Amino acid sequence: GRELLLTRGYFLPPEKDSSLYHHNLMASMVSASFELAAFDNFVGTGELWKGFPAETKSRKHPFAFPVTIQHEGQTSSKKFLRGDVLPIALKRNGKQINILSIEIDEGTEPLLRAHLDDGTSVGEKILGYYDFIRNQMHEELYGFENSLILFITNSEKRKRGIVATVNRLVGKCSFIAVQAQPAITPTR
């Protein structure tokens, strides 16, 4: 069962007393929601893996990718992004929509930080994904013709904040989507 869950894109929650338990459980709930809603149109990570380039498959961490983040005169190229849900895809009208990353936002990270090295922020992730897609790394590393990045958060207010942050940092962006799902990502 453990291997099946991993090939479907689910993370196994660590011990209940771990700080990651709640977060990984929510990530698995989001992935399961996609799979249940899409049913026959769902493509899990295990199926996508078969089409990944050999170089990507041989990497120690194939789902963590390097990005260069630039913001207000600062540059950081030592960051790696890895979403909370492994890549999945949905088939629709004969086309495949690749969801490179789903970020589960509990509202615990700031939208922006003054300095890139002060810790993780939603804005830093937005800039990293923007760099990754803009440089077509989704094609190089995964063979994806298209990619979508989803942020799922716990309130409409937080959703508006993330959308405003996307607009402020990268402008109108067709590959980043934000949704509020309080039932799946409850406020702690």
ROKOLBA-42261 format. One line per 5 residues: number of its first residue (from 1); their letters; for each residue x, y, z of N, C-alpha, C. Coordinates in nm, 3 decimals. Example, Ala and Ser with C-alpha at 12.3 -4.5 7.8 and 13.67 -1.06 7.14 Angstrom:
1 = as = 1.319/-0.569/0.780/1.230/-0.450/0.780/1.320/-0.330/0.780  1.285/-0.225/0.708/1.367/-0.106/0.714/1.290/0.003/0.787
***
This chain:
1 = grell = 0.080/-0.119/0.000/0.000/0.000/0.000/0.085/0.125/0.000  0.197/0.124/0.073/0.283/0.242/0.083/0.334/0.284/-0.055  0.381/0.188/-0.135/0.434/0.219/-0.267/0.324/0.273/-0.358  0.204/0.216/-0.349/0.092/0.264/-0.430/0.062/0.410/-0.398  0.058/0.444/-0.270/0.032/0.583/-0.232/0.137/0.676/-0.291
6 = ltrgy = 0.262/0.637/-0.282/0.369/0.721/-0.334/0.362/0.735/-0.485  0.327/0.630/-0.559/0.318/0.641/-0.704/0.199/0.726/-0.746  0.101/0.739/-0.662/-0.015/0.822/-0.693/0.010/0.969/-0.660  0.121/1.000/-0.593/0.153/1.138/-0.562/0.120/1.178/-0.420  0.089/1.082/-0.335/0.056/1.113/-0.197/0.181/1.111/-0.110
11 = flppe = 0.186/1.200/-0.013/0.291/1.196/0.087/0.239/1.118/0.206  0.323/1.039/0.264/0.284/0.966/0.384/0.308/1.055/0.504  0.206/1.082/0.583/0.226/1.170/0.698/0.326/1.109/0.796  0.415/1.194/0.851/0.506/1.145/0.954/0.430/1.120/1.083  0.501/1.087/1.187/0.436/1.062/1.316/0.345/1.178/1.354
16 = kdssl = 0.236/1.147/1.425/0.137/1.248/1.458/0.192/1.367/1.535  0.297/1.346/1.614/0.350/1.458/1.692/0.447/1.544/1.610  0.472/1.510/1.485/0.560/1.587/1.400/0.488/1.714/1.353  0.564/1.821/1.335/0.505/1.946/1.286/0.458/1.933/1.142  0.507/1.833/1.070/0.468/1.813/0.930/0.342/1.728/0.914
21 = yhhnl = 0.299/1.664/1.020/0.185/1.572/1.010/0.063/1.641/0.949  0.022/1.752/1.006/-0.097/1.824/0.961/-0.082/1.869/0.817  0.034/1.923/0.784/0.059/1.976/0.650/0.057/1.863/0.545  0.128/1.754/0.572/0.131/1.643/0.476/-0.004/1.574/0.463  -0.078/1.568/0.572/-0.212/1.512/0.567/-0.301/1.595/0.474
26 = masmv = -0.291/1.728/0.486/-0.369/1.815/0.397/-0.325/1.799/0.252  -0.196/1.785/0.228/-0.147/1.765/0.091/-0.204/1.636/0.032  -0.210/1.532/0.111/-0.268/1.405/0.064/-0.417/1.420/0.038  -0.486/1.498/0.120/-0.629/1.521/0.099/-0.653/1.596/-0.032  -0.569/1.693/-0.062/-0.582/1.769/-0.186/-0.558/1.677/-0.305
31 = sasfe = -0.452/1.597/-0.301/-0.422/1.505/-0.411/-0.536/1.405/-0.429  -0.588/1.352/-0.319/-0.700/1.258/-0.327/-0.824/1.325/-0.387  -0.847/1.451/-0.352/-0.961/1.524/-0.408/-0.951/1.534/-0.559  -0.830/1.562/-0.608/-0.810/1.568/-0.753/-0.838/1.433/-0.816  -0.784/1.329/-0.756/-0.800/1.196/-0.812/-0.946/1.153/-0.814
36 = laafd = -1.017/1.180/-0.707/-1.158/1.141/-0.699/-1.244/1.222/-0.796  -1.215/1.352/-0.807/-1.295/1.437/-0.895/-1.268/1.407/-1.042  -1.143/1.378/-1.075/-1.107/1.355/-1.215/-1.130/1.211/-1.258  -1.126/1.119/-1.163/-1.146/0.976/-1.184/-1.062/0.925/-1.301  -1.123/0.888/-1.413/-1.049/0.832/-1.526/-0.960/0.934/-1.595
41 = nfvgt = -0.980/1.062/-1.568/-0.900/1.167/-1.630/-0.778/1.206/-1.548  -0.754/1.137/-1.438/-0.642/1.165/-1.348/-0.519/1.087/-1.391  -0.403/1.153/-1.390/-0.276/1.088/-1.419/-0.187/1.110/-1.298  -0.154/1.003/-1.229/-0.074/1.012/-1.108/0.075/1.028/-1.136  0.149/1.057/-1.032/0.293/1.077/-1.044/0.362/0.955/-1.102
46 = gelwk = 0.321/0.836/-1.061/0.383/0.714/-1.111/0.371/0.700/-1.261  0.255/0.735/-1.315/0.235/0.729/-1.460/0.316/0.836/-1.531  0.320/0.957/-1.474/0.399/1.065/-1.533/0.548/1.030/-1.535  0.592/0.964/-1.427/0.733/0.927/-1.412/0.785/0.851/-1.534  0.700/0.768/-1.593/0.740/0.686/-1.708/0.786/0.772/-1.825
51 = gfpae = 0.731/0.892/-1.838/0.767/0.980/-1.949/0.875/1.081/-1.918  0.925/1.083/-1.796/1.031/1.178/-1.760/1.162/1.140/-1.828  1.243/1.239/-1.864/1.374/1.211/-1.921/1.461/1.131/-1.823  1.549/1.046/-1.877/1.636/0.961/-1.794/1.720/1.044/-1.697  1.767/1.159/-1.742/1.849/1.245/-1.655/1.772/1.288/-1.530
56 = tksrk = 1.646/1.320/-1.548/1.562/1.360/-1.434/1.542/1.241/-1.340  1.514/1.125/-1.396/1.493/1.006/-1.315/1.617/0.968/-1.234  1.733/1.002/-1.284/1.857/0.965/-1.215/1.897/1.064/-1.106  1.830/1.177/-1.098/1.863/1.276/-0.995/1.827/1.224/-0.857  1.904/1.264/-0.757/1.878/1.222/-0.620/1.740/1.272/-0.573
61 = hpfaf = 1.706/1.394/-0.608/1.576/1.453/-0.572/1.509/1.505/-0.699  1.446/1.418/-0.776/1.393/1.459/-0.907/1.279/1.561/-0.899  1.217/1.576/-0.784/1.105/1.670/-0.774/1.143/1.800/-0.705  1.269/1.816/-0.670/1.319/1.942/-0.616/1.401/2.006/-0.726  1.364/2.126/-0.766/1.433/2.186/-0.878/1.493/2.320/-0.839
66 = pvtiq = 1.612/2.349/-0.896/1.680/2.474/-0.863/1.615/2.593/-0.932  1.611/2.705/-0.863/1.556/2.827/-0.920/1.644/2.946/-0.880  1.639/3.047/-0.962/1.704/3.174/-0.930/1.594/3.272/-0.896  1.603/3.330/-0.780/1.498/3.422/-0.735/1.557/3.563/-0.732  1.491/3.655/-0.802/1.533/3.794/-0.804/1.419/3.880/-0.754
71 = hegqt = 1.453/3.971/-0.663/1.350/4.059/-0.606/1.415/4.183/-0.549  1.372/4.299/-0.598/1.418/4.429/-0.549/1.570/4.434/-0.533  1.639/4.399/-0.641/1.785/4.407/-0.643/1.857/4.291/-0.575  1.785/4.198/-0.518/1.846/4.082/-0.454/1.836/3.961/-0.548  1.936/3.876/-0.543/1.934/3.753/-0.622/1.974/3.636/-0.532
76 = sskkf = 1.900/3.529/-0.542/1.933/3.407/-0.469/1.919/3.291/-0.566  2.028/3.217/-0.590/2.020/3.104/-0.682/2.045/2.972/-0.610  2.038/2.973/-0.480/2.062/2.852/-0.402/1.933/2.792/-0.349  1.822/2.830/-0.407/1.693/2.782/-0.360/1.647/2.663/-0.443  1.578/2.572/-0.377/1.516/2.460/-0.445/1.368/2.461/-0.412
81 = lrgdv = 1.285/2.442/-0.512/1.142/2.434/-0.490/1.095/2.291/-0.504  1.002/2.254/-0.421/0.934/2.126/-0.432/0.796/2.147/-0.373  0.695/2.124/-0.453/0.560/2.147/-0.406/0.519/2.048/-0.298  0.404/2.075/-0.240/0.350/1.989/-0.134/0.284/1.864/-0.191  0.246/1.868/-0.318/0.190/1.752/-0.387/0.279/1.728/-0.508
86 = lpial = 0.323/1.605/-0.527/0.407/1.571/-0.642/0.332/1.596/-0.772  0.403/1.610/-0.885/0.335/1.639/-1.011/0.225/1.538/-1.044  0.113/1.592/-1.088/0.002/1.511/-1.135/-0.049/1.575/-1.264  -0.142/1.512/-1.330/-0.199/1.570/-1.452/-0.346/1.532/-1.462  -0.417/1.612/-1.539/-0.557/1.586/-1.569/-0.572/1.584/-1.720
91 = krngk = -0.650/1.489/-1.771/-0.677/1.482/-1.914/-0.812/1.546/-1.941  -0.814/1.631/-2.043/-0.939/1.699/-2.076/-0.942/1.728/-2.226  -1.049/1.687/-2.291/-1.068/1.711/-2.434/-0.946/1.668/-2.516  -0.890/1.554/-2.484/-0.777/1.501/-2.558/-0.643/1.564/-2.524  -0.641/1.658/-2.431/-0.517/1.723/-2.391/-0.485/1.690/-2.246
96 = qinil = -0.359/1.701/-2.213/-0.315/1.676/-2.076/-0.272/1.808/-2.011  -0.328/1.838/-1.897/-0.290/1.956/-1.820/-0.201/1.909/-1.707  -0.074/1.949/-1.711/0.023/1.907/-1.611/0.024/2.002/-1.494  0.004/1.949/-1.377/0.010/2.030/-1.255/0.145/2.000/-1.192  0.238/2.090/-1.219/0.376/2.071/-1.174/0.384/2.072/-1.022
101 = sieid = 0.308/2.161/-0.961/0.318/2.175/-0.817/0.188/2.226/-0.757  0.156/2.173/-0.640/0.046/2.226/-0.561/0.105/2.267/-0.428  0.089/2.393/-0.395/0.137/2.448/-0.269/0.018/2.456/-0.172  0.032/2.392/-0.059/-0.069/2.399/0.046/-0.031/2.514/0.138  -0.115/2.614/0.144/-0.086/2.734/0.223/-0.178/2.740/0.344
106 = egtep = -0.120/2.727/0.461/-0.197/2.733/0.585/-0.202/2.874/0.643  -0.141/2.967/0.573/-0.138/3.105/0.622/-0.031/3.129/0.726  0.065/3.038/0.737/0.169/3.052/0.839/0.295/3.123/0.788  0.312/3.130/0.656/0.427/3.201/0.598/0.383/3.341/0.558  0.472/3.439/0.569/0.435/3.573/0.522/0.424/3.574/0.370
111 = llrah = 0.347/3.667/0.318/0.335/3.680/0.174/0.468/3.725/0.115  0.537/3.817/0.181/0.667/3.867/0.137/0.757/3.887/0.256  0.887/3.880/0.232/0.988/3.914/0.332/1.078/4.022/0.271  1.137/4.103/0.357/1.223/4.211/0.309/1.349/4.157/0.242  1.404/4.048/0.292/1.527/3.991/0.238/1.505/3.844/0.202
116 = lddgt = 1.560/3.802/0.090/1.542/3.665/0.044/1.597/3.561/0.140  1.699/3.596/0.215/1.761/3.500/0.305/1.697/3.496/0.443  1.587/3.569/0.462/1.519/3.572/0.592/1.425/3.455/0.616  1.414/3.364/0.521/1.323/3.251/0.535/1.229/3.245/0.416  1.145/3.145/0.416/1.055/3.122/0.304/0.933/3.214/0.313
121 = svgek = 0.887/3.258/0.198/0.763/3.335/0.189/0.687/3.289/0.065  0.561/3.321/0.060/0.479/3.288/-0.058/0.535/3.358/-0.180  0.575/3.484/-0.164/0.631/3.560/-0.276/0.756/3.496/-0.333  0.841/3.444/-0.245/0.962/3.376/-0.290/0.926/3.254/-0.375  0.824/3.180/-0.334/0.781/3.063/-0.412/0.726/3.107/-0.548
126 = ilgyy = 0.647/3.214/-0.548/0.592/3.266/-0.674/0.705/3.303/-0.770  0.804/3.377/-0.720/0.917/3.417/-0.803/0.996/3.296/-0.852  1.012/3.196/-0.768/1.084/3.075/-0.807/1.011/2.999/-0.915  0.880/2.978/-0.899/0.803/2.908/-1.001/0.801/2.988/-1.132  0.790/3.118/-1.121/0.790/3.203/-1.240/0.920/3.185/-1.317
131 = dfirn = 1.033/3.186/-1.247/1.164/3.166/-1.309/1.170/3.028/-1.375  1.122/2.927/-1.305/1.127/2.789/-1.354/1.048/2.774/-1.484  0.926/2.826/-1.486/0.840/2.813/-1.605/0.890/2.904/-1.717  0.926/3.026/-1.684/0.973/3.122/-1.784/1.095/3.067/-1.859  1.181/2.997/-1.787/1.299/2.937/-1.849/1.273/2.797/-1.905
136 = qmhee = 1.148/2.759/-1.911/1.102/2.633/-1.971/1.168/2.509/-1.911  1.197/2.518/-1.781/1.257/2.404/-1.712/1.158/2.289/-1.698  1.027/2.319/-1.702/0.928/2.213/-1.696/0.938/2.121/-1.817  0.976/2.178/-1.932/0.996/2.096/-2.051/1.125/2.015/-2.040  1.232/2.082/-1.996/1.362/2.015/-1.988/1.364/1.902/-1.885
141 = lygfe = 1.313/1.927/-1.765/1.322/1.828/-1.658/1.214/1.722/-1.663  1.095/1.758/-1.709/0.983/1.664/-1.701/0.918/1.632/-1.835  0.957/1.703/-1.940/0.896/1.679/-2.070/0.755/1.733/-2.080  0.717/1.824/-1.991/0.582/1.881/-1.991/0.573/1.993/-2.094  0.472/1.984/-2.184/0.448/2.093/-2.278/0.385/2.212/-2.208
146 = nslil = 0.314/2.186/-2.101/0.249/2.292/-2.024/0.262/2.259/-1.877  0.249/2.357/-1.794/0.252/2.334/-1.649/0.167/2.438/-1.579  0.104/2.394/-1.473/0.022/2.479/-1.390/0.071/2.467/-1.246  0.076/2.579/-1.176/0.113/2.583/-1.035/-0.012/2.624/-0.959  -0.052/2.545/-0.860/-0.170/2.578/-0.780/-0.131/2.611/-0.637
151 = fitns = -0.189/2.715/-0.584/-0.180/2.748/-0.443/-0.318/2.725/-0.385  -0.328/2.640/-0.285/-0.456/2.615/-0.218/-0.441/2.663/-0.075  -0.527/2.756/-0.037/-0.515/2.819/0.094/-0.643/2.805/0.174  -0.642/2.858/0.296/-0.750/2.830/0.391/-0.856/2.939/0.405  -0.846/3.049/0.333/-0.950/3.153/0.344/-0.952/3.240/0.219
156 = ekrkr = -1.066/3.301/0.195/-1.079/3.393/0.081/-0.987/3.513/0.099  -0.971/3.560/0.222/-0.883/3.674/0.249/-0.738/3.640/0.212  -0.692/3.522/0.252/-0.556/3.480/0.219/-0.542/3.461/0.068  -0.645/3.406/0.004/-0.643/3.390/-0.142/-0.623/3.525/-0.210  -0.699/3.626/-0.166/-0.685/3.760/-0.225/-0.543/3.813/-0.204
161 = givat = -0.486/3.785/-0.088/-0.348/3.828/-0.060/-0.247/3.762/-0.153  -0.265/3.632/-0.178/-0.173/3.560/-0.267/-0.189/3.611/-0.411  -0.314/3.631/-0.456/-0.338/3.683/-0.591/-0.274/3.821/-0.606  -0.289/3.906/-0.505/-0.228/4.040/-0.510/-0.075/4.029/-0.514  -0.020/3.932/-0.443/0.125/3.912/-0.444/0.173/3.865/-0.581
166 = vnrlv = 0.099/3.773/-0.644/0.132/3.730/-0.781/0.131/3.851/-0.873  0.024/3.931/-0.868/0.012/4.048/-0.957/0.124/4.148/-0.933  0.160/4.168/-0.808/0.266/4.264/-0.774/0.403/4.217/-0.823  0.431/4.088/-0.807/0.565/4.038/-0.837/0.587/4.002/-0.984  0.487/3.942/-1.050/0.508/3.895/-1.187/0.401/3.943/-1.285
171 = gkcsf = 0.302/4.017/-1.237/0.196/4.063/-1.325/0.099/3.950/-1.356  0.021/3.970/-1.461/-0.076/3.868/-1.500/0.000/3.741/-1.538  -0.041/3.630/-1.480/0.033/3.505/-1.497/-0.066/3.392/-1.526  -0.053/3.330/-1.643/-0.150/3.229/-1.686/-0.124/3.090/-1.627  -0.012/3.071/-1.559/0.019/2.936/-1.509/0.020/2.926/-1.357
176 = iavqa = -0.022/3.031/-1.287/-0.036/3.024/-1.141/-0.183/3.048/-1.108  -0.241/2.953/-1.035/-0.381/2.965/-0.994/-0.388/2.954/-0.841  -0.487/3.024/-0.784/-0.502/3.025/-0.638/-0.647/2.993/-0.605  -0.667/2.905/-0.507/-0.801/2.866/-0.465/-0.807/2.857/-0.313  -0.917/2.902/-0.257/-0.941/2.886/-0.113/-1.027/2.763/-0.090
181 = qpait = -0.983/2.674/-0.004/-1.057/2.552/0.031/-1.049/2.532/0.182  -1.128/2.607/0.259/-1.118/2.598/0.405/-1.144/2.457/0.461  -1.225/2.377/0.393/-1.254/2.242/0.443/-1.132/2.151/0.437  -1.045/2.174/0.339/-0.927/2.091/0.323/-0.808/2.149/0.396  -0.798/2.281/0.398/-0.684/2.345/0.462/-0.733/2.434/0.578
186 = ptr = -0.784/2.373/0.684/-0.837/2.453/0.793/-0.727/2.532/0.864  -0.768/2.644/0.919/-0.677/2.725/0.998/-0.647/2.651/1.127  -0.521/2.646/1.164/-0.485/2.578/1.289/-0.516/2.664/1.407
***
